[in-house]
Amino acid sequence: MVKRLYELTMAMNLKEIEKYIKEAFPDALIEIQDLAGDGNHYSATVTSSQFSGKSKIEQHKMVYNSLKGKMGNELHALAIKTKEQ
C-alpha cells in the first residue's frame, strides 16, 4: 500500500512528459515508452531541429531542462535518445 501511495503522489505519466517536451520543442517528434509498466521508468526519443549543432550532452540537458525540475522527483527515471531533424 505504501508503494502504491508513493506511485500515486510521485509518478508522472507519459502524456505529461510528452507535454513538457513538446512545449520546449514544438517541432519535435517524440516517442515515449514506459519501460517497466510502473509509470516510473521511461525511455524517450526526441527528434528536433533545435538539436542541430549541439553535442549529445547538450541535447540531453535541453530535454532534462524541458521537464522543469520534475526529473528525480515526479519522474524517477528517463532514458533519453536525441536526434537532429
N, C-alpha and C positions, 0 to 999 in steps of 0.2 A: 504494500500500500504506500509506503514512503517513497519508493521508486516511482510509482505511478503519479503521485502528487508532485514530485520533482519534475517529471516529464510534462505535466500539465502547466506548471508555472514557469518552467525554464525553456522548453522546446520552442523552436522556430520552425514553421512549416515551409515546405517547398515553395509555395506561392509567395510568401513573404520574402524569401531570399531572392527570388526572381524579381519581385517588385523593386527592392533596393538596388539590385544590379542594373535593372532597366532604367531606373531614374538617373543613374550616373552615366550609363552608356545607352542612350536612346536608339542607336543604330545596331545594337548588339543582337547577335543570335545566341541564345542561352539554352543550354541543355543541363538539367539538374537531375541527379539520381539520388534516391535515398538508399545508401549502400547497405545498411543493416536492417532496414524496415522498422527502425525505432524512432525516427524523427529527430535523431541527434547526429547522425553520421552521413554527410552528403558529399557528392562529387559534382563539380560544376565545370562545364566547358563554356568559355565565353569567347566569342569571336567579335572583334570590334576594330574599326578603323582607328580608334583612339590609341591603339597599341603600337601603331606604326612608329618605327624608330626607337622604341623603348626596349630595354632588356627584359628578360623573363621576370627578374626580380622586381623591376619597376612595374611591370604589368600586374603581377600578383599583388603588390602593395596597393595598386589602384583598385583592384577588386575588393581587397580587405577593407580599404577606406570607404568603399561604397556601402559597406554594411554598417557604418556609423556606430562602431563600438559594440555591436552585437556578438562579434566573434569572441569566443571564450566565455560568454555569458549565456544569452539565449540560444546561441548557436555553438554547439560543442565542438564539432569537427567538420571541416570543409576542405576537401582536396580540390585544388584548382588547376585547370589547364586553360591556357590562353592562346589565342590565335589572332594574327592580323587579318583583317578583312581585305 
